[in-house]
């Protein structure tokens, strides 16, 4: 079972601090604006892409398979 965590601000979880500091959204903002924001992380742990909540997994399927 998961518990609620903060994804923005001073109390943000360390994972989300790392993800949001690595790559801003399409508007240049680091904070997560809405649920279902997505991040692609490579095998070395580097954030390589960030997707808005409106992007579906099907839309990024080719990048995932790449």
Secondary structure, DSSP 8 states (H G I E B T S, - for coil): -------SSTT--HHHHHHHHH---TTS--S--STT-EEEE-TTS-EEEEE-TTS-GGGGHHHHH-
